[in-house]
Amino acid sequence: MAHIIKRAVEKAEDSESLNIAIYVAQDCTVYKGFVLNLCETPLKGGTIPGCDWKSIMLLVSAQLGGENLNPVYMQCVKEILKLECCIGIIGGKPKHSLNFTGFQDDFLLCLDPHYCQPVVDVTKPDFLLESFHCISSKKLSFTKMDPRCTIRFYAQTKENFENLCKNVTMVLSSSSLKKITLFSLLQVAVLRIMA
């Protein structure tokens, strides 16, 4: 799913005007140097006046267990979802995709991407705001979550990205979560020289 999102943004008709970069973590590792390079790279044909940073969406694919979610990851997922920079988790339950946006006790709050509703013309001054709200919220027990998921983060500015790194590092290194590795943030990419 992460690569599909990246490709869709890259292929968008006006992708340059979106001023956003998509970073897909490889091997559950976010290389901060690569992200900085990606976000500080000028847009084709020059930069947007006064803009020297592209906002970034980080997509980190994770495996949180074998066939079922390993309970040791529950607290870490909860802490990640609490972060302001986390924009949710793409996941679901077996054979049904869902977007997780938060949690309550041992239940994930979710949106169903398959839910359809009529298009809204937002160019009209009196468009219906109700179309942007769910009629009812859905919950899924952590125990029913498919362990394969993609965690999404967003940083609009370089300062937001630095805060994202600091906050995610604090969560991942907290004393209660040190025994597990959800993913890693590394300062510089490791260069591998093949002989």
C-alpha positions, -999 to 999 in steps of 0.1 A, spaced: 0 0 0 28 24 8 44 22 -26 9 27 -43 4 59 -23 39 71 -33 34 63 -69 -1 80 -70 14 112 -56 43 111 -81 20 105 -110 -5 132 -100 -11 157 -128 0 186 -106 24 167 -83 49 196 -83 23 220 -69 14 196 -41 48 204 -25 48 170 -7 73 142 -7 64 106 2 91 85 19 86 47 22 108 32 49 128 2 38 134 -27 62 115 -9 89 141 19 90 137 56 84 169 72 73 167 108 84 194 119 60 174 105 30 143 123 43 161 156 46 176 152 11 141 144 -3 124 174 14 152 199 6 155 189 -31 142 218 -52 111 211 -73 115 207 -110 117 241 -127 128 258 -95 113 262 -61 81 277 -49 89 313 -38 98 314 -1 96 276 2 127 255 8 111 225 23 85 200 9 62 186 35 67 148 41 45 118 46 65 89 61 51 55 55 65 27 76 53 -8 69 54 -31 100 48 -67 109 34 -68 144 33 -105 148 28 -138 129 -7 -148 121 -22 -125 148 -11 -93 165 15 -100 191 2 -83 223 36 -69 231 31 -43 204 -3 -30 217 12 -4 240 36 8 214 9 12 188 -12 31 213 17 55 220 24 60 183 -13 68 177 -12 95 205 15 114 186 4 146 168 25 137 138 9 103 134 -19 104 108 -31 69 113 -23 33 104 -33 16 72 -43 -19 82 -74 -38 89 -85 -73 98 -79 -103 76 -96 -97 42 -109 -63 51 -89 -30 49 -94 -3 75 -77 30 85 -70 32 122 -71 68 135 -70 63 173 -79 39 201 -101 36 231 -90 11 258 -82 -21 238 -101 -11 207 -88 7 176 -110 35 162 -113 30 125 -126 43 92 -137 20 64 -121 32 31 -148 12 12 -176 35 25 -189 56 -4 -210 87 -4 -219 113 -30 -192 138 -41 -194 172 -25 -188 204 -45 -165 223 -21 -164 253 -44 -199 263 -34 -201 285 -4 -228 264 13 -215 229 8 -225 203 33 -200 198 61 -219 167 72 -203 147 44 -169 150 62 -182 133 93 -189 96 101 -225 87 110 -211 63 135 -177 54 147 -163 19 143 -141 0 167 -120 -31 162 -104 -51 191 -66 -50 189 -68 -88 190 -86 -88 156 -61 -65 139 -41 -80 110 -5 -77 121 6 -64 87 1 -26 86 16 7 75 21 35 100 17 70 86 34 102 98 32 138 84 55 168 89 47 200 71 79 218 80 115 209 88 108 218 125 78 195 124 101 167 111 126 173 138 99 171 164 85 140 148 119 123 150 123 134 187 88 122 197 90 89 178 124 82 193 110 89 228 82 64 222 104 38 207 130 40 234 107 43 264 116 18 292 84 -2 288 89 -7 251 127 -13 248 123 -50 244 105 -46 211 115 -29 178 86 -15 158 109 4 135 141 24 136 151 60 130 187 63 119 207 96 114 226 85 83 221 57 58 246 29 60 266 25 27 272 -11 17 301 -17 -5 300 -49 -25 333 -65 -33 
